[in-house]
Amino acid sequence: MNENELISQLFKTEYRKIISVLCKLFGIAHIEIAEDISNDTFLLASETWKLKGIPENPTAWLYTVSKNKTKDYFKRHKNFKENIIVDLQKNQTNFEEIEVDLSIKNISDSQLRMMFTICNPVIPVESQIGLALRILCGFGINEIAEAFLSNKETVNKRLFRAKEKLRIENIKIELPNNSEINNRLKTVLTTLYLLFNEGYYSKTQSKTLNKELCLEAMRLNYLLLENESTNIPIVNALMSLMCFHSSRFDARTSEKGDTILYEEQDRNLWNNELIAKGNYFLIESAKGQEITKYHLEASIAYWHCTKLETKDKWQNILQLYNKLLLIDYSPIVALNRTYALSKANGKKAAIIEAEKLHLKDNHLYFSFLGSLYTKIDNSKAVENYQKALSLATTTADKATIQNKLNKLKKYKNNSLTI
C-alpha cells in the first residue's frame, strides 16, 4: 500500500476520531478550528510521508501531530484563551496543560456526543445526514456530493448553514440527561435509519447498493449500544434491522451490478453470521414495553431471512405489515405489504389492493404492478413496466425493469405477441 492509499484509508477511520475529540474540546461554535486542524494533520501526513516514508505507527503519528497542532493553536491565539478557554478547561491554567485526549474511551465518548449534536432537529434532516457523513464517517465533500447527486459548492453551503444554525442555537456537545435521552434519541435513530437506507437503496446514485454507507450507519448505531444510557430496546431493534438487511448484501446484486430481486436471490450467499447477530439484537429489543416501527421492520426482515418459503412465513410478514401501517403509515410500506399479500393470498388479491394505492409517480409501484399482471394480463404488464421504465432514475433500476420487459417476450396474451 502506497502513501496515498494509506492516507485515504486512515482519513476514513481516524479523521472522525480526531475531529470529534477536538470539537468536544473547542465546542460547536468553533467547529471550523477542529476541521482546520484535522485537515492540516492529514495534509502534513501526505507531504511528509512522501518525503520520509510511512512512519512505523501511522495512527500514532496522526494523533501526535493533531495534539501538537492544537497546542500550537492555543499558543498563537491569546484572544481565544482569554475569551474561550476558561469555559472549556476551567481546571487548566496554561496552554501547556491543555490535554488533547485521544484515548479509546474519550474518542468513543466524543463521537457519541457529536452524534447527538449533529442529529439535532434544529437543522434539516438532509443536513444532519451530510454532517454525519462528514464528521462522523470521514467522508470527503466530493463523496457527499456524489451521495446526494449534487456538487461541492452546494454541499459546502448546506454544511455551512447547518453549522451556523447549531452555533446560533448554542447547541452543546453533550449527551442529553436521562429525562431527555428518549426524545433526542429518536432523532438520532431517524438519521441513522435514513443513512442506512441511502446506502441500501439509493434514489440518487447509479449504484443501488452502497455498502460503505450502510456499514457506517451500523458503526454509529453500535456506539449507541456500547453506552449504557443509550443501549435500550429501540436501539437494539434498529441494529437488528440493519444486520438482517446487510446479511443479503452479496445476493442483491450481480457481478455486473444489476439488482437481483428477492425471489431470485441465491440463499447460499446470505451471511449467516449477520443473520445470527440480527436474531440476537431482535431478542434484546424485546426486553422493553414499547413496540416501535424498528421492532416491526426488524421482525419483517427476520422473516425475509428465513430461507424456507412457506405460506406461514408470508402470513406472518403480512400481519407485521398490517401492524406497521397502523403506527407508521407510508405509501411505500403499503406497497411492500401488497408484495407480502401476493405471496400469502395470490396475485389477484394483491392487484386489487395495489391499484387502490395510486402511486402515480413511483416507478416501484408500476414495476410491481407489472410483475403482478405477468401471465395474468401481459398487455397490462407491459403497460405498467413501460410506465416504470419512464419514471426510473437509476441505471440499476432501469436495467431491472428492462430485463422484466424482455422476459415478457416469451409469453403471449390473447392476440398480443410481446
Salt bridges, closest charged atoms under 4 A:
GLU14 OE2 - LYS17 NZ 3.55
GLU32 OE1 - ARG167 NH2 2.67
GLU35 OE1 - LYS163 NZ 2.73
GLU96 OE2 - LYS75 NZ 2.98
ASP109 OD2 - LYS24 NZ 2.69
ASP109 OD2 - ARG113 NE 2.79
GLU126 OE1 - ARG158 NH2 3.31
GLU143 OE2 - LYS12 NZ 2.70
GLU153 OE2 - LYS157 NZ 3.26
GLU164 OE1 - ARG167 NH1 2.35
GLU169 OE2 - LYS165 NZ 3.16
GLU212 OE2 - LYS12 NZ 3.83
GLU216 OE2 - ARG16 NH1 2.96
GLU216 OE1 - ARG219 NE 3.01
ASP250 OD1 - LYS211 NZ 2.88
GLU264 OE2 - LYS404 NZ 3.23
GLU264 OE2 - LYS407 NZ 3.54
GLU273 OE2 - LYS277 NZ 3.91
GLU284 OE2 - LYS287 NZ 2.96
GLU309 OE2 - ARG267 NH2 3.02
GLU309 OE2 - LYS313 NZ 2.70
ASP328 OD2 - LYS293 NZ 3.61
GLU353 OE2 - LYS356 NZ 3.20
GLU383 OE2 - LYS387 NZ 3.77
ASP397 OD2 - HIS363 NE2 3.06
